């Protein structure tokens, strides 16, 4: 299984407290550890003892991600949509609400997703280059990854990633996605 850019993007954007993310150079995969869990705190100690193998991923601060929303909202052509997005920027739950509002305008939503992906690709590319990590630029899935998550936290992160992927699917693709999930569940038994 390969680590997707989407998974890497999620690692750079998830601001969950107490979660530390590393890129494991030896295994070519992401490792997410929760400092509040005893097993993960012991793993954090092992990670800190091998700095040549594990590279810490610094999450992009939420205020910086908020700036992306602000800049994007200002560029929206539809005045009503721009006003609703701008109003959301000052409220609690801004990221969730921004996403909800954009779902009502598929064209602008896609424009936002493309812009966000471009920003993240630039940021992640610079991060990789600064650390001397090379990526096969031809592949949208550049990193090898083990087949099964090794920790409960990794499993939870994959579940969040799967939910995010499902949210982004068009409605007509949902029956296929549910069918595939049921097939995979049955096969795993």
Residue frames relative to the residue before (quaternion, step in Angstrom):
aa qw qx qy qz dx dy dz
X 1.0000 0.0000 0.0000 0.0000 0.00 0.00 0.00
X 0.2844 -0.7732 0.5461 0.1518 3.57 -1.03 0.73
X 0.4611 -0.6508 0.5287 0.2904 3.52 -1.17 0.67
X 0.3058 -0.7805 0.5183 0.1694 3.55 -0.61 1.08
X 0.6174 -0.5134 0.4367 0.4056 3.52 -1.30 0.38
X 0.6043 0.5767 -0.3529 0.4215 3.56 1.06 -0.73
X 0.6539 0.4996 -0.3050 0.4794 3.56 1.02 -0.82
X 0.6383 0.5106 -0.3150 0.4823 3.56 1.04 -0.78
X 0.6256 0.5284 -0.3270 0.4717 3.60 1.02 -0.83
X 0.6442 0.5250 -0.3211 0.4542 3.58 0.95 -0.87
X 0.6380 0.5317 -0.3293 0.4492 3.60 1.00 -0.79
X 0.6957 0.4648 -0.2778 0.4720 3.59 1.00 -0.76
X 0.7447 0.4251 -0.2203 0.4649 3.61 1.14 -0.53
X 0.5953 0.5816 -0.3760 0.4074 3.62 1.14 -0.42
X 0.1523 -0.8263 0.5407 0.0414 3.57 -0.52 1.20
X 0.2101 0.7996 -0.5342 0.1763 3.62 1.12 0.58
X 0.4629 -0.6975 0.4779 0.2661 3.55 -0.87 0.98
X 0.8256 0.2624 -0.2011 0.4573 3.52 -1.10 0.81
X 0.6128 0.5394 -0.3609 0.4509 3.59 1.23 -0.10
X 0.1272 -0.7771 0.6154 0.0342 3.53 -0.86 1.07
X 0.1391 -0.8012 0.5801 0.0464 3.55 -0.86 1.01
X 0.0582 -0.7874 0.6136 -0.0056 3.50 -1.06 0.88
X 0.3100 -0.6727 0.6257 0.2449 3.49 -1.30 0.45
X 0.2744 -0.7620 0.5731 0.1248 3.55 -0.69 1.20
X 0.3046 -0.7887 0.5095 0.1598 3.57 -0.28 1.27
X 0.6355 0.5543 -0.3249 0.4281 3.57 1.10 -0.69
X 0.7802 0.3076 -0.1531 0.5228 3.57 0.93 -0.91
X 0.3674 -0.7482 0.4807 0.2724 3.61 1.22 -0.27
X 0.6195 0.5236 -0.3500 0.4686 3.54 0.99 0.85
X 0.5256 -0.6075 0.4898 0.3389 3.51 -1.32 0.25
X 0.1281 -0.7485 0.6459 0.0787 3.51 -1.19 0.68
X 0.0659 -0.7813 0.6204 0.0164 3.59 -0.82 1.00
X 0.0191 -0.8077 0.5876 -0.0445 3.55 -0.74 1.11
X 0.2813 -0.7564 0.5728 0.1436 3.53 -0.99 0.92
X 0.4147 -0.7480 0.4683 0.2216 3.56 -0.52 1.22
X 0.6474 0.5382 -0.3170 0.4367 3.60 1.19 -0.44
X 0.6478 0.4769 -0.3213 0.4997 3.60 1.27 -0.17
X 0.5381 -0.6631 0.4109 0.3193 3.57 -0.79 1.04
X 0.6745 0.4970 -0.3026 0.4544 3.60 0.81 -0.95
X 0.6774 0.4782 -0.2902 0.4778 3.56 0.98 -0.82
X 0.6347 0.5182 -0.3552 0.4499 3.62 1.01 -0.69
X 0.6185 0.5092 -0.3455 0.4886 3.62 1.10 -0.59
X 0.6387 0.5112 -0.3191 0.4784 3.58 1.02 -0.77
X 0.6041 0.5535 -0.3486 0.4551 3.61 1.07 -0.72
X 0.6304 0.5227 -0.3312 0.4687 3.56 1.04 -0.77
X 0.6551 0.4996 -0.3126 0.4728 3.62 0.95 -0.85
X 0.6297 0.5330 -0.3289 0.4595 3.58 1.03 -0.80
X 0.6756 0.4967 -0.3006 0.4545 3.60 0.91 -0.90
X 0.6451 0.5235 -0.3168 0.4575 3.58 1.19 -0.48
X 0.7538 0.2980 -0.1829 0.5563 3.60 1.25 -0.21
X 0.0094 -0.8573 0.5146 -0.0047 3.63 0.63 1.12
X 0.5942 0.5746 -0.3690 0.4250 3.61 1.17 -0.36
X 0.7088 0.4370 -0.2533 0.4925 3.57 1.20 -0.46
X 0.7860 0.2891 -0.1375 0.5290 3.58 0.96 -0.85
X 0.1248 -0.7839 0.6071 0.0374 3.57 -0.75 1.10
X 0.4048 -0.7365 0.4935 0.2237 3.58 -0.66 1.15
X 0.2518 -0.7340 0.6136 0.1462 3.55 -1.01 0.89
X 0.2292 -0.7671 0.5878 0.1164 3.54 -0.66 1.15
X 0.4030 -0.7243 0.5110 0.2279 3.56 -0.60 1.14
X 0.4764 -0.6349 0.5212 0.3135 3.55 -1.05 0.79
X 0.4709 -0.7065 0.4402 0.2921 3.61 -0.60 1.08
X 0.5880 -0.6077 0.4057 0.3469 3.55 -1.07 0.77
X 0.6149 0.5390 -0.3725 0.4388 3.64 1.02 -0.61
X 0.6370 0.5050 -0.3328 0.4779 3.60 1.06 -0.63
X 0.6442 0.5032 -0.3152 0.4822 3.58 1.00 -0.82
X 0.6075 0.5485 -0.3398 0.4633 3.58 1.13 -0.70
X 0.6171 0.5453 -0.3383 0.4555 3.60 1.05 -0.74
X 0.6011 0.5518 -0.3582 0.4537 3.59 1.06 -0.71
X 0.6517 0.5147 -0.3068 0.4650 3.57 0.97 -0.93
X 0.6492 0.5353 -0.3107 0.4422 3.55 0.94 -0.94
X 0.6762 0.4856 -0.2906 0.4717 3.57 0.87 -0.94
X 0.6588 0.5074 -0.3160 0.4568 3.57 0.95 -0.85
X 0.6489 0.5329 -0.3244 0.4356 3.59 0.86 -0.97
X 0.6494 0.5299 -0.3160 0.4446 3.58 0.99 -0.80
X 0.6999 0.4716 -0.2666 0.4653 3.61 1.15 -0.54
X 0.4854 0.6662 -0.4387 0.3579 3.61 1.25 -0.14
X 0.4201 -0.7475 0.4672 0.2156 3.58 -0.76 1.08
X 0.6576 0.5063 -0.3123 0.4622 3.60 0.95 -0.87
X 0.4017 -0.7579 0.4539 0.2413 3.63 -0.44 1.16
X 0.6472 0.5156 -0.3362 0.4498 3.63 0.99 -0.74
X 0.6650 0.4879 -0.2959 0.4820 3.56 0.93 -0.92
X 0.6334 0.5268 -0.3287 0.4618 3.60 0.95 -0.86
X 0.6580 0.5107 -0.3115 0.4573 3.61 0.94 -0.87
X 0.6656 0.4930 -0.3108 0.4663 3.62 0.93 -0.86
X 0.6543 0.5003 -0.3152 0.4714 3.60 0.97 -0.82
X 0.6579 0.5119 -0.3052 0.4603 3.59 0.94 -0.89
X 0.6346 0.5279 -0.3237 0.4624 3.59 1.00 -0.82
X 0.6462 0.5435 -0.3073 0.4388 3.57 1.01 -0.82
X 0.5859 0.6401 -0.3586 0.3441 3.57 1.08 -0.74
X 0.7301 0.4221 -0.2435 0.4791 3.61 1.08 -0.57
X 0.6338 0.5640 -0.3197 0.4219 3.59 1.25 -0.05
X 0.6076 -0.5206 0.4456 0.4015 3.54 -1.31 0.29
X 0.7976 0.2720 -0.2128 0.4946 3.55 -1.11 0.63
X 0.1739 0.8503 -0.4852 0.1069 3.55 1.22 0.54
X 0.6725 0.5116 -0.3224 0.4266 3.62 0.85 -0.87
X 0.6650 0.4917 -0.2921 0.4803 3.57 0.96 -0.89
X 0.6804 0.4919 -0.2866 0.4615 3.58 0.87 -0.97
X 0.6162 0.5464 -0.3391 0.4547 3.61 0.99 -0.82
X 0.6630 0.5037 -0.2912 0.4711 3.55 0.96 -0.96
X 0.6464 0.5256 -0.3166 0.4535 3.60 0.98 -0.87
X 0.6650 0.4994 -0.3068 0.4629 3.58 0.89 -0.90
X 0.6737 0.5010 -0.3036 0.4504 3.59 0.91 -0.85
X 0.5598 0.6013 -0.3969 0.4093 3.61 1.13 -0.46
X 0.6321 0.5390 -0.3266 0.4509 3.59 1.19 -0.48
X 0.7462 0.2647 -0.1713 0.5863 3.59 1.27 -0.21
X 0.2550 -0.8261 0.4807 0.1463 3.60 0.16 1.26
X 0.6409 0.5258 -0.3405 0.4437 3.61 0.98 -0.73
X 0.6920 0.4494 -0.2775 0.4921 3.59 0.86 -0.94
X 0.6023 0.5537 -0.3587 0.4495 3.59 1.05 -0.69
X 0.6715 0.4842 -0.2973 0.4756 3.57 0.90 -0.90
X 0.6207 0.5370 -0.3340 0.4636 3.56 1.05 -0.78
X 0.6462 0.5072 -0.3094 0.4789 3.60 1.03 -0.82
X 0.6679 0.5016 -0.3125 0.4523 3.60 0.85 -0.93
X 0.6417 0.5147 -0.3190 0.4707 3.58 1.02 -0.79
X 0.6691 0.5015 -0.2970 0.4611 3.58 0.93 -0.92
X 0.6524 0.5124 -0.3054 0.4675 3.58 0.94 -0.92
X 0.6522 0.5145 -0.3057 0.4653 3.56 0.95 -0.88
X 0.6350 0.5280 -0.3175 0.4659 3.58 1.03 -0.79
X 0.6465 0.5122 -0.3109 0.4723 3.58 0.95 -0.90
X 0.6901 0.4838 -0.2778 0.4610 3.55 0.89 -0.99
X 0.6307 0.5294 -0.3425 0.4524 3.60 0.96 -0.81
X 0.6448 0.5075 -0.3184 0.4746 3.60 0.98 -0.81
X 0.6701 0.5036 -0.2943 0.4591 3.58 0.89 -0.98
X 0.6973 0.4646 -0.2736 0.4722 3.58 0.81 -1.01
X 0.6226 0.5416 -0.3377 0.4527 3.60 1.00 -0.78
X 0.6595 0.4934 -0.3005 0.4809 3.58 0.95 -0.86
X 0.6305 0.5328 -0.3234 0.4626 3.58 1.02 -0.83
X 0.6660 0.4989 -0.3009 0.4658 3.59 0.90 -0.92
X 0.6713 0.5019 -0.2999 0.4556 3.59 0.87 -0.96
X 0.6521 0.5315 -0.3166 0.4382 3.59 0.97 -0.86
X 0.7317 0.3888 -0.2194 0.5151 3.57 1.17 -0.52
X 0.5072 -0.6868 0.3985 0.3350 3.56 1.29 0.16
X 0.4390 0.6690 -0.4757 0.3654 3.56 1.17 0.54
X 0.2083 -0.7965 0.5576 0.1067 3.57 -0.67 1.09
X 0.1578 -0.7781 0.6068 0.0387 3.48 -1.13 0.82
X 0.4536 -0.6426 0.5385 0.3021 3.55 -1.08 0.73
X 0.3091 -0.7988 0.4902 0.1613 3.58 -0.21 1.29
X 0.5983 0.5765 -0.3641 0.4209 3.62 1.17 -0.42
X 0.7133 0.4467 -0.2374 0.4851 3.54 1.16 -0.58
X 0.3408 -0.7136 0.5653 0.2345 3.56 -1.00 0.76
X 0.7157 0.3400 -0.2117 0.5721 3.56 1.32 -0.14
X 0.0000 0.9085 -0.4176 -0.0132 3.60 0.66 1.07
X 0.7557 0.4140 -0.2248 0.4549 3.62 1.07 -0.44
X 0.4295 -0.6673 0.5395 0.2814 3.56 -1.02 0.79
X 0.0388 -0.7931 0.6078 -0.0023 3.58 -1.09 0.67
X 0.5384 -0.6177 0.4578 0.3450 3.56 -1.08 0.69
X 0.6230 -0.6029 0.3660 0.3383 3.56 -1.16 0.65
X 0.8056 0.1953 -0.0936 0.5515 3.60 0.97 -0.75
X 0.5259 -0.6183 0.4646 0.3539 3.59 -1.06 0.67
X 0.4084 -0.7460 0.4801 0.2149 3.55 -1.00 0.83
X 0.7810 0.2270 -0.1342 0.5661 3.60 1.12 -0.49
X 0.6280 -0.5233 0.4003 0.4142 3.58 -1.20 0.37
X 0.6259 0.5389 -0.3486 0.4431 3.60 1.06 -0.67
X 0.6306 0.5140 -0.3375 0.4735 3.60 1.02 -0.76
X 0.6333 0.5247 -0.3291 0.4640 3.58 1.01 -0.81
X 0.6505 0.5071 -0.3129 0.4709 3.59 0.97 -0.84
X 0.6412 0.5183 -0.3245 0.4635 3.59 1.00 -0.80
X 0.6525 0.5028 -0.3143 0.4719 3.58 1.00 -0.79
X 0.6259 0.5265 -0.3388 0.4651 3.59 1.05 -0.72
X 0.6389 0.5089 -0.3242 0.4773 3.61 1.01 -0.80
X 0.6365 0.5265 -0.3198 0.4640 3.56 1.00 -0.84
X 0.6529 0.5095 -0.3100 0.4669 3.59 0.96 -0.87
X 0.6402 0.5131 -0.3282 0.4682 3.61 0.99 -0.81
X 0.6459 0.5149 -0.3206 0.4636 3.58 0.97 -0.84
X 0.6371 0.5228 -0.3268 0.4626 3.58 0.98 -0.83
X 0.6584 0.5075 -0.3080 0.4627 3.59 0.96 -0.88
X 0.6342 0.5404 -0.3327 0.4417 3.59 1.00 -0.77
X 0.7062 0.4755 -0.2575 0.4570 3.55 1.08 -0.72
X 0.5331 0.6334 -0.4127 0.3797 3.59 1.23 -0.21
X 0.4853 -0.6204 0.5094 0.3466 3.58 -1.09 0.59
X 0.6671 -0.5439 0.3379 0.3809 3.59 -1.13 0.69
X 0.6671 0.5180 -0.3191 0.4300 3.60 0.96 -0.79
X 0.6652 0.4945 -0.3127 0.4639 3.63 1.18 -0.35
X 0.4959 0.6986 -0.4150 0.3062 3.62 1.21 -0.33
X 0.6479 0.5042 -0.3622 0.4413 3.67 0.83 -0.72
X 0.6355 0.5136 -0.3310 0.4720 3.61 1.03 -0.70
X 0.6513 0.5173 -0.3160 0.4564 3.57 0.96 -0.86
X 0.6551 0.4986 -0.3124 0.4739 3.59 0.91 -0.86
X 0.6363 0.5269 -0.3223 0.4622 3.59 0.98 -0.82
X 0.6591 0.4978 -0.3065 0.4731 3.58 0.95 -0.86
X 0.6482 0.5134 -0.3233 0.4601 3.60 0.95 -0.82
X 0.6500 0.5053 -0.3175 0.4705 3.60 0.98 -0.81
X 0.6256 0.5310 -0.3285 0.4677 3.57 1.04 -0.80
X 0.6805 0.4852 -0.2932 0.4643 3.60 0.88 -0.96
X 0.6255 0.5340 -0.3388 0.4570 3.58 1.03 -0.76
X 0.6720 0.4909 -0.2964 0.4686 3.58 0.92 -0.92
X 0.6577 0.5197 -0.3059 0.4513 3.58 0.99 -0.82
X 0.6661 0.5180 -0.2993 0.4455 3.58 1.08 -0.69
X 0.5958 0.5936 -0.3604 0.4034 3.59 1.20 -0.38
